[in-house]
Amino acid sequence: MSLAPPAPPPPPPPGMVWVPGGAFTMGTDDPDSWPAERPAPRVRVSGFWMDVTEVTNAKFARFVEATNYVTVAQRPVDWEELKKQLPPGTPKPPGEVLKPGSLVFTPTDRPVQLDNSAMWWRWVSGASWRHPEGPGSTIKGREDHPVVHIAWEDAVAYSQWSGKRLPTEAEWECAARGGLQSARFVWGNEPVSEINARANIWQGAFPHHNTKADGFGRTAPVGSFAPNGYGLHDMAGNVWEWCADWYRSDLYARRAARVETGEVVDNPGGPDRPWSPTKPREPVRVTKGGSFLCHVSYCTSYRPSARLGTAADTGLSHIGFRCVMTTAMWERRRSGLNNTEEDHPQVHDNLD
């Protein structure tokens, strides 16, 4: 399979940098990682353009103004669709729960067991990208923060409007590594510390006490921390980022035979259907990068190999996204032409 050239001719798309692609080890064989990250396959991706930062409130606002788009969090909850994801016989919740809203992180007032995330997530009617903590909160003064409470279809709608697309998981991880092969973090192998903050993550004791040693209690303005080797900011921490792929927690295990033979997987587009043992009925998509809630005691997912399956119809106060563009997409956009299906990865892991 042919790959894109090491660097395309100028000019670059505004606000994007070139990720040269190539072969790399995706995932990790570190025994301290999550099982879903191993065994680590060899993957090759073609070069592509990627947004330097996560999509901000200001950019998303321009999209909404141009299209009158309404996000999933702003729409009434469809009980008939929701109950398909729940165990049979689940009673219909009260009406106030079915009002438009989203899940908002709410710190606890004391130490709690970390095996029940419901302790710090609260459904808030009226929470949305415009009101990140619910009614009364605003994005005024946070125009340069990443947009949050974005469901997967919201991210897809924005990317299509902007002439781009969401990255595949392989593209995202290749970009996050910044040219460092098998490093534990996007900056290398040096662990995080409160003295030398490298990303917007949780400091102190999760989930009740954040020292804010990095300067932020929730999201940070994009670009607040040093970029990685490709010039990309916030590939660790700040907010989780949507990828195009379905999520399967056993995907890497299913690729184990390829790992043993040394086969390199070219431009994978993820599995052809989702599956997660903790969310067996939900249509889960891949999110990457960790967020401002990640802490060494609970979630060290600010590593490039870390991967999470998130319900595609869910927007939370720590999920956002950024976009990518192929050279063909950029040339068509410059020529005033529409993108085609050929611009989107079609190679899936057949699980039948």
C-alpha angles and dihedrals in degrees: 000000000000119000131212116266118270091257130007123224117268149294103070122210109268113270094008135106131205119256106197096207121201132142122326141154108265118204120002143263091215106133089217091063127092116274091244090066097062154121090030114231127203111246134183124204132183119243119271145167120258134190110260090224140016115279107274133220089253094054093045090049090057089052092050092047091052097045108022087232118179116208125226090252090057095053126085112261113259104223093193090059095039096054090058087071094049132077113274113272096027106154119241109261122236118283096255090062090056093055118105111282146107144227116281126194110242117183117230121241094232141016113294138181110277097219095084116059090184085081091074105024118082129184107234120191109224096024111136141133089289092048106033096179095032134265111354094031121100143186091231105128089017098077090124094049120099114270111249139187086059118151120208094259090051090056091047091050092052093046092051091048090052093049093249138095140220116274121251114244089253092052092047094051093045089053094045092054090060093208095311110128114223095339114158094230135027090255097044134273101312109117121237120262136181089242096056108032111196099170141013102268136134119287125189121022119339129256103001107039127040115180089195089218089159090055099254137089097186130359121353127214108272113264095028091129133051116280124245125247093288094049095257119143128213098012083144123049129342097088137353111252128221120238127197096244131098110241124240118174089206097048096108092046088054088053092052094106090056090050091054093051094043092240114167115222112221119221097329116203095198129251123328092239137016132252136169125167090219094047104029095158099042127093096237125192129192120268121186142188106043124244147239087288096062115114131171091242094055116010125013091177094133084096118104092235094054116107134184133191111225126183106258092225093053127100119184135179091259103046125094136135149218131212140234136205132199122224088252091053091050093049091049091048091051088049092049094247128134123251119254137213088262088072091066125073113255102179110109133174103252106223099185 
